[in-house]
Amino acid sequence: MIYRGTVVDIHARRLFWGEVVVTGDRITRIHRIEWGDGGPPYIMPGFVDAHVHVESSMLPPREFSRWAALHGTVATVSDPHEIANVLGIEGVHWMLDNAARAAFPILFGAPSCVPATMFETAGAVLGADEVAALLAHERIGYLSEVMNYPAVLAGQPEVMAKIAAARSLGKPVDGHAPGVRGADAIAYAAAGITTDHECVALEEALDKIAAGMHILIREGSAARNFAALHPLIGSHPDRVMFCTDDLHPDSLVVGHINRIAANAVQAGYDLFDVLRAASLNPVHHYRLPVGLLGEGDRADFITVESLRTFDVIETIVAGNCVAREGKVLLDYEHCSTPNRWAAQPVGADAFRIPAREKRIRAIGVLDGQLITEHRIVEASIRDGYYAPDPERDLLLIAVVNRYTAAAPAVGFVTGFGLTRGALASSVAHDSHNIVAVGASYDELAAAINAVVECGGGIGLCDGQQCRTLPLPIAGLMSDADGSTVASRYAALDRLAKELGSPLRAPFMTLSFMALLVIPALKISDKGLFDAERFALVELEAQ
């Protein structure tokens, strides 16, 4: 097969009109016809997502890859800790098996933090021995994000054993250390951790680069840090990669890493620095089995209409065209639906807490960020109970244990903006119990019970009218095709905004309210959690 167009030579940082000859799964010859930009089509290395949780797309790996390939993605570096928190090692192996039929290579890591903390109930525990066993698997390429950074800084033996197991095999160790700077950043990197995708400020990223780490610029459905971190593309192009981290299905069908690359070029950064972050750096750092458009490389590349917008014409993986002109060339494939689900319906009275103080703690949501604020607010009290007050944007938030019968944990949140109704989800990082937010006790219970009834998923209730998107694979992923999942999710997202939420991604934001390792105030099935103290706290503020 011969491809003719403007070749984007990422190694020599040049453009030329030429031909790329593909024989089998290899590029056997690249022939230059003349120098310079000859116009479209542009033949260039494909994009790599340097950190993504496939589960957040609500699609299994193979189906995720079909839609990502539309946007020029030829590989991802993927942490399966979402399904691992539900199903343990069996869940990781399920992902590996499903990904074996994916459109492109998906490099999975060994989850390092299952559960993420001791302050929540998860479906599994992966100790140092289990992590070491996963790391020995030939298709496990790295140790996934080490989220318990206090344990790293304290030299906690179990965590350090997991890091040592990866380093002994020469496999990279991914980081996750929001807000860690200065001497702590140096110590964290010195432990063997090589990346971080949680920087929200340029100064923090520069501290970590100085400590020897690579920084991943993230643009996902909820967390978006490009605006703060993009100067690194110009100042440290060898230390930057692009990632989405968590991308919901409605976002995936629109774009992937190609959108970050387009934003970077349109912001004025050099094309080859941008492509270094989008392709070359992750391929080299993670030793991905992916070609970079060189003679003898595996034939993994894309053709695009423009080097500013990166509208993809074709995606070629191992010499095969997997997507062309907006159409996926791999068929949808059914898959099994493993799950762990013991949640039971709850009544509205379960969320009524007797009022003891006038001031309470509330989670303060920040749109576009995973971090939250720890707010102290005046409680709304009705009939002797703490009550939601939608007029003040003070809503109920609750977590219901999905693994065993237990009373729900209840708190309050600001920033969701619902004037009525409730949202619920079994996608609740990282233990994936049911998290819900609501404007009334009854609607909160109704939304949770809608999710319980379908054995996991996301749900929305307005009064007693409920709609759901079932997620039968571990309560995280659908077994339907990507277009169906995206359209159903988009409908629920639209309805959430009609209920008053101003958030860009209400359900994605909701899913992170239980992520205890991200400051400042969060909630698990065991109660409110202060991430800065790393301890559970009372609802009442003294």
TAMO-V201149 format. One record per residue. RES is the residue in one small letter. PHI is phi in whole degrees, 0 to 359 (999 if undefined). BURIAL is # if it has 16 or more other ideal C-beta (glycine too) atoms within 10 Angstrom, else .. D_FIRST is the distance of its C-alpha to the first C-alpha in Angstrom with 1 decimal. Layout:
BEGIN
RES | PHI | BURIAL | D_FIRST
RES | PHI | BURIAL | D_FIRST
END
This chain:
BEGIN
m | 999 | . | 0.0
i | 241 | . | 3.8
y | 249 | # | 6.7
r | 242 | . | 10.0
g | 170 | # | 13.4
t | 279 | # | 16.4
v | 276 | # | 15.5
v | 262 | # | 18.3
d | 271 | # | 19.3
i | 289 | # | 21.6
h | 282 | . | 22.9
a | 270 | . | 24.1
r | 56 | . | 24.8
r | 211 | . | 23.3
l | 243 | # | 21.0
f | 205 | # | 19.1
w | 278 | # | 16.9
g | 196 | # | 13.7
e | 235 | . | 10.0
v | 246 | # | 8.3
v | 258 | # | 5.9
v | 245 | # | 5.1
t | 236 | . | 6.6
g | 65 | . | 8.6
d | 257 | . | 10.4
r | 236 | # | 10.4
i | 274 | # | 9.6
t | 266 | . | 10.2
r | 199 | . | 10.8
i | 239 | # | 11.9
h | 249 | . | 13.3
r | 278 | . | 16.2
i | 262 | . | 17.2
e | 203 | . | 20.3
w | 283 | . | 22.3
g | 101 | . | 23.2
d | 277 | . | 22.3
g | 268 | # | 20.5
g | 90 | . | 20.6
p | 288 | . | 18.2
p | 284 | # | 15.7
y | 262 | # | 16.3
i | 257 | # | 13.7
m | 211 | # | 16.0
p | 301 | # | 17.0
g | 283 | # | 17.8
f | 270 | # | 21.5
v | 232 | # | 23.8
d | 272 | # | 27.1
a | 280 | # | 29.5
h | 193 | # | 32.1
v | 213 | # | 32.2
h | 267 | # | 34.2
v | 305 | # | 31.9
e | 303 | # | 35.1
s | 291 | # | 36.1
s | 285 | # | 33.4
m | 64 | # | 35.4
l | 235 | # | 32.3
p | 292 | # | 31.4
p | 308 | # | 28.5
r | 297 | # | 25.8
e | 291 | # | 26.9
f | 304 | # | 27.2
s | 295 | # | 23.6
r | 300 | # | 22.4
w | 278 | # | 24.3
a | 293 | # | 23.6
a | 297 | # | 19.9
l | 304 | # | 20.4
h | 257 | # | 21.8
g | 88 | # | 19.0
t | 283 | # | 20.7
v | 241 | # | 18.7
a | 188 | # | 21.9
t | 223 | # | 25.7
v | 253 | # | 28.8
s | 232 | # | 31.1
d | 264 | # | 34.8
p | 270 | # | 35.9
h | 288 | # | 39.5
e | 294 | # | 40.1
i | 290 | # | 39.7
a | 295 | # | 41.2
n | 292 | # | 44.4
v | 265 | # | 44.7
l | 243 | # | 43.5
g | 69 | # | 43.5
i | 301 | # | 41.3
e | 300 | . | 40.5
g | 293 | # | 39.0
v | 296 | # | 36.7
h | 293 | # | 35.6
w | 298 | # | 35.0
m | 297 | # | 32.6
l | 300 | # | 30.8
d | 296 | . | 30.5
n | 293 | # | 29.3
a | 287 | # | 26.7
a | 298 | . | 25.2
r | 249 | . | 23.4
a | 285 | # | 22.5
a | 288 | # | 19.3
f | 208 | # | 19.4
p | 294 | # | 21.7
i | 243 | # | 25.3
l | 272 | # | 27.6
f | 268 | # | 31.1
g | 253 | # | 34.3
a | 271 | # | 37.7
p | 300 | # | 40.0
s | 266 | # | 42.9
c | 228 | # | 45.3
v | 234 | # | 46.0
p | 284 | # | 48.3
a | 295 | # | 48.0
t | 215 | # | 51.8
m | 273 | . | 55.0
f | 258 | # | 56.1
e | 207 | # | 54.0
t | 258 | # | 53.4
a | 245 | # | 49.9
g | 269 | # | 48.8
a | 201 | # | 48.1
v | 229 | . | 48.8
l | 248 | # | 46.4
g | 277 | . | 48.5
a | 299 | # | 47.6
d | 293 | . | 47.2
e | 295 | # | 44.8
v | 294 | # | 42.7
a | 298 | # | 42.6
a | 295 | . | 41.5
l | 295 | # | 38.6
l | 299 | # | 37.6
a | 286 | . | 37.4
h | 291 | . | 34.6
e | 295 | . | 31.3
r | 262 | . | 29.6
i | 260 | # | 32.4
g | 259 | # | 31.4
y | 194 | # | 34.5
l | 268 | # | 37.9
s | 292 | # | 37.8
e | 317 | # | 40.0
v | 273 | # | 43.5
m | 280 | # | 45.4
n | 277 | # | 48.9
y | 294 | # | 49.3
p | 300 | # | 53.1
a | 291 | # | 52.7
v | 295 | # | 50.5
l | 295 | # | 53.1
a | 271 | . | 55.8
g | 69 | . | 54.1
q | 300 | . | 54.4
p | 303 | . | 53.8
e | 298 | . | 51.5
v | 294 | # | 49.1
m | 294 | # | 49.1
a | 293 | . | 48.5
k | 294 | # | 45.2
i | 297 | # | 44.1
a | 297 | # | 45.2
a | 298 | # | 43.2
a | 293 | # | 39.9
r | 294 | # | 40.8
s | 295 | . | 41.7
l | 264 | . | 38.2
g | 71 | . | 36.7
k | 258 | # | 35.3
p | 298 | # | 35.7
v | 240 | # | 38.5
d | 273 | # | 38.1
g | 252 | # | 41.1
h | 195 | # | 42.8
a | 219 | # | 45.9
p | 298 | # | 46.9
g | 82 | # | 49.6
v | 283 | # | 49.8
r | 220 | # | 50.6
g | 55 | . | 52.4
a | 298 | . | 53.8
d | 293 | # | 52.4
a | 296 | # | 48.9
i | 297 | # | 49.4
a | 292 | # | 50.7
y | 297 | # | 48.0
a | 293 | # | 45.3
a | 296 | . | 47.3
a | 289 | # | 47.2
g | 112 | # | 43.5
i | 271 | # | 41.9
t | 249 | # | 39.0
t | 222 | # | 38.0
d | 210 | # | 39.8
h | 241 | # | 38.6
e | 251 | # | 42.1
c | 290 | # | 43.2
v | 246 | # | 44.6
a | 226 | . | 46.1
l | 299 | # | 44.8
e | 298 | . | 47.8
e | 296 | # | 47.0
a | 297 | # | 43.4
l | 294 | # | 44.6
d | 300 | # | 47.1
k | 286 | # | 44.4
i | 296 | # | 42.1
a | 298 | . | 45.2
a | 278 | # | 45.7
g | 104 | . | 42.2
m | 266 | # | 40.3
h | 264 | # | 37.0
i | 251 | # | 37.4
l | 261 | # | 35.2
i | 275 | # | 35.5
r | 254 | # | 35.7
e | 223 | # | 35.2
g | 251 | # | 35.6
s | 285 | # | 37.5
a | 247 | # | 40.9
a | 267 | # | 40.7
r | 224 | # | 39.5
n | 239 | # | 40.1
f | 301 | # | 37.7
a | 301 | . | 40.7
a | 276 | # | 42.7
l | 252 | # | 40.2
h | 300 | # | 37.7
p | 303 | . | 39.6
l | 297 | # | 38.2
i | 298 | # | 34.7
g | 277 | . | 36.4
s | 271 | . | 39.0
h | 221 | # | 37.2
p | 297 | # | 33.4
d | 277 | . | 33.0
r | 242 | # | 35.1
v | 237 | # | 33.6
m | 224 | # | 31.1
f | 252 | # | 30.6
c | 208 | # | 31.5
t | 250 | # | 32.7
d | 68 | # | 34.9
d | 225 | # | 35.9
l | 230 | # | 34.1
h | 286 | # | 35.5
p | 298 | # | 33.3
d | 293 | # | 34.3
s | 285 | # | 33.0
l | 298 | # | 29.7
v | 290 | # | 28.7
v | 268 | . | 29.3
g | 180 | # | 27.5
h | 219 | # | 27.1
i | 296 | # | 26.6
n | 303 | # | 25.0
r | 288 | # | 28.5
i | 294 | # | 30.1
a | 299 | # | 27.7
a | 297 | # | 28.4
n | 300 | # | 32.1
a | 292 | # | 32.0
v | 296 | # | 30.3
q | 290 | . | 32.6
a | 278 | . | 35.5
g | 105 | . | 34.9
y | 280 | # | 33.2
d | 300 | . | 30.8
l | 308 | # | 27.2
f | 285 | # | 26.3
d | 293 | # | 29.4
v | 296 | # | 28.3
l | 291 | # | 24.8
r | 298 | # | 26.5
a | 290 | # | 28.5
a | 275 | # | 25.8
s | 221 | # | 23.2
l | 297 | # | 24.2
n | 300 | # | 27.8
p | 293 | # | 27.4
v | 299 | # | 24.5
h | 288 | . | 26.9
h | 296 | # | 30.1
y | 262 | # | 29.1
r | 54 | . | 26.8
l | 289 | # | 24.1
p | 278 | . | 21.2
v | 231 | # | 18.8
g | 283 | # | 16.5
l | 237 | # | 17.5
l | 65 | # | 14.6
g | 232 | . | 15.6
e | 301 | . | 14.2
g | 92 | . | 14.7
d | 291 | # | 14.9
r | 299 | # | 13.7
a | 278 | # | 10.7
d | 243 | # | 13.3
f | 198 | # | 13.3
i | 226 | # | 14.0
t | 242 | # | 14.0
v | 228 | # | 17.6
e | 280 | . | 19.8
s | 213 | . | 22.4
l | 269 | # | 23.4
r | 248 | . | 26.7
t | 253 | . | 26.1
f | 55 | # | 22.7
d | 289 | # | 22.0
v | 276 | # | 18.8
i | 269 | # | 16.1
e | 221 | # | 13.5
t | 240 | # | 14.0
i | 249 | # | 11.3
v | 231 | # | 13.2
a | 53 | # | 12.3
g | 85 | # | 8.6
n | 254 | . | 10.0
c | 280 | . | 10.9
v | 257 | # | 14.7
a | 206 | # | 16.0
r | 212 | # | 15.4
e | 48 | . | 18.1
g | 80 | . | 21.0
k | 239 | . | 20.2
v | 279 | # | 19.9
l | 261 | . | 17.5
l | 261 | # | 19.5
d | 284 | . | 22.8
y | 297 | . | 26.1
e | 227 | . | 27.8
h | 294 | . | 31.6
c | 216 | # | 33.0
s | 287 | . | 36.5
t | 229 | # | 39.0
p | 293 | . | 41.0
n | 204 | # | 43.8
r | 222 | # | 47.2
w | 212 | # | 49.6
a | 229 | . | 53.4
a | 294 | # | 54.2
q | 242 | . | 57.1
p | 300 | . | 58.2
v | 235 | # | 60.5
g | 262 | . | 63.3
a | 300 | . | 63.9
d | 295 | . | 66.9
a | 296 | # | 64.7
f | 257 | # | 63.7
r | 270 | # | 67.2
i | 248 | # | 68.4
p | 303 | . | 72.2
a | 283 | # | 72.6
r | 238 | . | 74.3
e | 223 | . | 73.6
k | 273 | . | 73.1
r | 242 | . | 70.1
i | 228 | # | 66.9
r | 277 | # | 63.5
a | 218 | # | 60.5
i | 286 | # | 56.8
g | 258 | # | 55.7
v | 282 | # | 52.1
l | 241 | . | 50.1
d | 297 | . | 47.3
g | 82 | # | 44.0
q | 227 | # | 45.4
l | 272 | # | 45.8
i | 291 | # | 49.0
t | 232 | # | 52.2
e | 260 | . | 55.7
h | 258 | # | 58.8
r | 258 | # | 61.2
i | 247 | . | 64.9
v | 230 | # | 66.0
e | 286 | . | 69.0
a | 288 | # | 68.8
s | 263 | # | 69.2
i | 240 | # | 71.8
r | 222 | . | 72.7
d | 56 | . | 75.2
g | 85 | . | 75.2
y | 239 | . | 71.5
y | 296 | # | 68.7
a | 230 | # | 67.0
p | 291 | # | 63.8
d | 221 | # | 64.5
p | 304 | # | 61.6
e | 296 | . | 63.6
r | 261 | . | 63.3
d | 58 | # | 59.7
l | 249 | # | 61.1
l | 247 | # | 59.3
l | 288 | # | 59.5
i | 226 | # | 56.8
a | 215 | # | 56.8
v | 233 | # | 54.9
v | 248 | # | 55.4
n | 296 | # | 54.7
r | 267 | # | 52.1
y | 261 | # | 52.9
t | 202 | . | 56.6
a | 292 | . | 59.5
a | 196 | # | 60.8
a | 294 | . | 62.3
p | 290 | # | 59.9
a | 271 | # | 59.8
v | 231 | # | 60.8
g | 209 | # | 60.6
f | 226 | # | 60.2
v | 217 | # | 57.4
t | 239 | # | 57.2
g | 109 | # | 54.2
f | 284 | # | 52.8
g | 75 | # | 54.8
l | 296 | # | 55.2
t | 266 | . | 58.3
r | 198 | . | 58.2
g | 83 | # | 56.2
a | 204 | # | 54.3
l | 238 | # | 50.8
a | 216 | # | 50.1
s | 203 | # | 47.1
s | 270 | # | 46.4
v | 271 | # | 43.7
a | 217 | # | 46.2
h | 302 | # | 44.9
d | 252 | # | 45.2
s | 273 | # | 47.4
h | 62 | # | 46.5
n | 283 | # | 49.9
i | 272 | # | 50.6
v | 247 | # | 51.2
a | 212 | # | 52.7
v | 227 | # | 54.3
g | 205 | # | 56.8
a | 270 | # | 59.4
s | 208 | # | 61.9
y | 300 | # | 62.8
d | 296 | # | 62.2
e | 291 | # | 58.8
l | 299 | # | 57.7
a | 297 | # | 58.7
a | 296 | # | 57.1
a | 294 | # | 53.7
i | 297 | # | 53.9
n | 293 | # | 55.0
a | 295 | # | 52.1
v | 290 | # | 49.7
v | 301 | # | 51.9
e | 298 | . | 51.9
c | 265 | # | 48.1
g | 70 | # | 47.8
g | 115 | # | 46.0
g | 155 | # | 44.3
i | 240 | # | 45.2
g | 217 | # | 48.0
l | 220 | # | 50.0
c | 232 | # | 53.6
d | 236 | # | 55.6
g | 70 | . | 59.1
q | 254 | . | 58.5
q | 272 | . | 55.3
c | 238 | # | 52.4
r | 229 | . | 48.6
t | 223 | # | 46.2
l | 240 | # | 42.6
p | 296 | # | 42.9
l | 230 | # | 40.9
p | 288 | # | 41.5
i | 273 | # | 39.2
a | 62 | # | 41.7
g | 70 | # | 43.1
l | 237 | # | 40.0
m | 228 | # | 37.0
s | 266 | # | 36.6
d | 260 | # | 35.0
a | 272 | # | 34.1
d | 288 | # | 30.8
g | 300 | # | 30.1
s | 293 | . | 30.9
t | 294 | . | 34.2
v | 297 | # | 35.1
a | 298 | # | 34.3
s | 291 | . | 36.4
r | 291 | # | 39.3
y | 295 | # | 39.3
a | 300 | . | 39.2
a | 295 | . | 42.2
l | 294 | # | 44.2
d | 300 | # | 43.4
r | 297 | . | 44.6
l | 295 | # | 47.8
a | 299 | # | 48.5
k | 287 | . | 48.5
e | 291 | . | 50.8
l | 282 | # | 53.1
g | 118 | # | 53.5
s | 290 | # | 51.0
p | 271 | . | 49.8
l | 290 | # | 47.2
r | 297 | . | 43.5
a | 221 | # | 42.6
p | 302 | # | 45.9
f | 288 | # | 44.5
m | 295 | # | 42.4
t | 299 | # | 45.5
l | 302 | # | 47.6
s | 296 | # | 45.4
f | 265 | # | 46.2
m | 290 | # | 50.0
a | 256 | # | 50.3
l | 274 | # | 48.2
l | 291 | # | 51.1
v | 279 | # | 49.5
i | 251 | # | 48.9
p | 298 | # | 52.2
a | 251 | # | 54.6
l | 245 | # | 56.0
k | 225 | # | 54.1
i | 218 | # | 55.2
s | 241 | # | 54.5
d | 293 | # | 56.1
k | 259 | # | 58.9
g | 133 | # | 59.7
l | 293 | # | 59.2
f | 228 | # | 57.6
d | 265 | # | 58.2
a | 291 | # | 55.1
e | 282 | . | 57.0
r | 275 | . | 59.8
f | 55 | # | 57.4
a | 204 | . | 60.0
l | 290 | # | 60.9
v | 227 | . | 63.3
e | 285 | . | 65.8
l | 296 | # | 65.2
e | 288 | . | 68.5
a | 255 | # | 68.7
q | 279 | . | 72.0
END
